[in-house]
């Protein structure tokens, strides 16, 4: 099933022409309306007129996550705030959030992206979609919500959590599709099994899952537990939100919405463009975004592109599911967590040493579980146990308020955490999500 | 008088306590008094030893971080109400006892209790003035 066959199955030549036209317009608008882009262009003597089509893309300087922090909150917006109808936000690498904005048309384009995903999973106006992504600043909930409304489905905006109620809704309202993070849908599946419910009695037939990396093994497990097709949806708020690329029922890579975005793969060390099929860092340029035009945004996600048309008939290039990250970002229950954020909290609390270790695993309920280990400093161990418990509570509280998710803080002996040169040693991720 | 207490943070894992006791044993250090306050994940071990300087150094060499704290070791008359008398003295003066534990050494004159209080100088003077004997570091070494 297609939502927008005209674009989704466009021939390559016409698509390239469309991308080139839209790129030139985007570059012009970004240069004229966003001082940060004007500066980047002027610094290397590049003029918007120098970009004549996608063959000139490589001349454009990259945009990175810190550009959002440096222009916090609205500095990268290209339109008046009058035209911005919504903002979302995700984690920044330090204290400040990454803020993104949308015009009415941006919201509509985003809904179209998600609608294409839903249609590719066989979801249409007769369906009932249970949106088990969190609603709020996070793009998951509202992103899926607008897409589901666009295809004319009935939306159950249940948001995330309260698993027993999720299952009651699946039974009583008969949702035919469910959207959420793969670890949460897996948890729902496990709970269905525990409750002794035969998944064949549930009308749900497809799940749309993203916001965190997952594996083929998890797909099989979810498909068996709920007797459904499990599809991968990719996105990031800077580029739009969920729907940047989407899987069809062939389950063989994610179709990139190339009429609205250009995807490139670069060598993360040199910044050189890599040919299709080569693994590297994924970079996006927006082609229709009004509020927040994005030129060559480095996602830090690692994958490769497959230009071959898919058996489903779509011509959009496919990206392989995410194979890793070029930075140390973790995704915990769908929330991006940077070790540098944890560092900010730890370095500002007295009574602990600036050494920490992050241990991530899945708990017995199959949900992500993050422990932060910190070393106590000698001056707090001479006091009462109560002092240490207070300290533990303070760290837990400060981490929760900055990260937006809870984690367990464990106080450990001084000098027990290995002093390593590389930051990556500070993270032990037992989930094996990149496979 | 005051004596030095050694505090050690110990994670609740097999072998952690052993590392401390073995290090002290190997160095020939005698433990005079001991208390462990525990939680689910860790414990705080407090020790009075015959040679705290050596104990601190050998533990540091074994990568065990210790903190030294001043505490009062008071002789408690070996009669009913003996401890109560001492606690009353501190309580009436508004001195808060953070924690306390008993001494194993036998001076022949009664029990010895270790007190960690919020006003150590005040407690020291007060107890002496009321005739309660407090041990010096030298006393601890000799026991």
Contacts between the chains, C-beta under 8 A, distances in Angstrom:
chain1	res1	chain2	res2	distance
A	376	B	9	5.4
A	378	B	65	5.2
A	378	B	66	7.1
A	378	B	67	4.5
A	379	B	67	6.5
A	381	B	7	4.8
A	381	B	8	7.0
A	381	B	9	4.4
A	381	B	44	6.2
A	381	B	65	7.5
A	381	B	66	7.8
A	381	B	67	4.8
A	382	B	5	7.7
A	382	B	7	4.5
A	382	B	67	3.9
A	382	B	68	7.3
A	382	B	69	4.0
A	383	B	98	7.2
A	384	B	37	7.6
A	384	B	98	5.3
A	384	B	99	6.2
A	385	B	37	4.5
A	385	B	38	7.9
A	385	B	39	6.2
A	385	B	44	5.7
A	388	B	39	7.6
A	388	B	42	7.5
A	388	B	44	7.3
A	389	B	39	6.9
A	410	B	41	5.8
A	411	B	9	7.5
A	411	B	41	6.9
A	411	B	42	6.0
A	412	B	11	5.9
A	412	B	42	7.8
A	413	B	9	5.4
A	413	B	10	7.0
A	413	B	11	5.5
A	413	B	16	7.6
A	413	B	42	8.0
A	413	B	64	7.6
A	413	B	65	6.9
A	414	B	9	6.9
A	414	B	65	3.6
A	415	B	63	5.1
A	415	B	65	6.0
A	416	B	11	7.3
